[in-house]
Amino acid sequence: MNFVIKLLTLLVVNSLGFLAPPAALALSVRMGWLNPSDPALDVEAFRTHFMHSSYATWAICALFSLAYLFLKGKERFIFLLAPMVVTFGYGLSVILGFFGA
């Protein structure tokens, strides 16, 4: 039963990590760092650079988070939270770097 709870926790955290790039995008629009109606915005370049690289980062972190199932101690939570934290931070860094905000 303990393994099932760990597995469900891993799936929920990875799902939230998958939603981190759109959350970073929504936050950047809300904070005014990104104006989607700006005519100077190259949508295709932004989509390619932001979404594809963010989801590649998420995939690597999701593989990295599998260590949570096999480690003991409190350090395993670092592995568990990697898909959420790293992907969200990477998404924000790409937005701020791409637009110079």
N, C-alpha and C positions, 0 to 999 in steps of 0.2 A: 504494500500500500504506500509506503514511503517513496518508493521509486516512481510510482504513478503520480504522486504529488510533485515530485521533482520534474518529471517529464512535462506535466501540465504547466508548471511554472516556466519551464524553458520555452514551451510553445507560446505562451502568452507574452513573455518578454521579447521573443523573436518577432512575434506579430506586431508588437508595439514598435520595435526597431524598424520593421518594414514600413511603418507609417511615419517614421521620423523625418524623411526628406520632404514629404508634403507638409508636415507640421513646421519645419524650418522655413519652407517657402511661404506658408500662411503667416508666420510670425514676421518675416521680413517685409511682406506687403503691409501688414498691420502697423509695423513700426515706421514705415515710410522709407525703408532702405531700398525697396524695389518698387518701381512704378510700372505695372504691366501695360499701361496705355501709352508709354513712352515710344514715340516712333523710332528712336535710335536703338531700341532694344532688338537685337537679332535673336528672334525666338528660336530658330533652329539651332543656332550655336549654343544658346543657353540650355535648351532641352537636352542636347547631346552631352554637353559638359556636366550639367548638374544632375540630371536624372540618371543617366547611365553610370556615371562614376559614383554617385551616391548609393545606388543599388549594388554595384560591385563591392563597395566598401561594406555594405550590410551583409552581403553573402559571405565575405571573408570573416566578418565578426560573428556571424551565425555559426560558422564552423568552429571558430575560436571558442564560442560559448558552450560547445558540447563538453568541454573539460569540466564544466559545472557538475555534470553527472558523476564524474569519477574522482573528484578531489574531495578532501576532507578539510574542515576548518573554515574560518571566515574568509579566507582568500578566494574561495570559489565564487563568492558574490561579485568579485571584480570581473571574472569571466562571464558570469550571468548577465551583468548589466552592460557589457561591451556593445552588443548590437544597438541598444537604445542610445547610450551616451556618445559613443564614437560616431555613429551615423548622423545623429542630430548635430553634433559639433562640426563634423565634416561638411554637412549641408550648409550650415551657417557660414563656415569659412569660405566655401566656394562662392556663396552669394556675395559676401562682403569683398572677396578678392576679385570677383568677376565685374562687379559694379563700382568698386572703389569707394564703398560707403564707409 
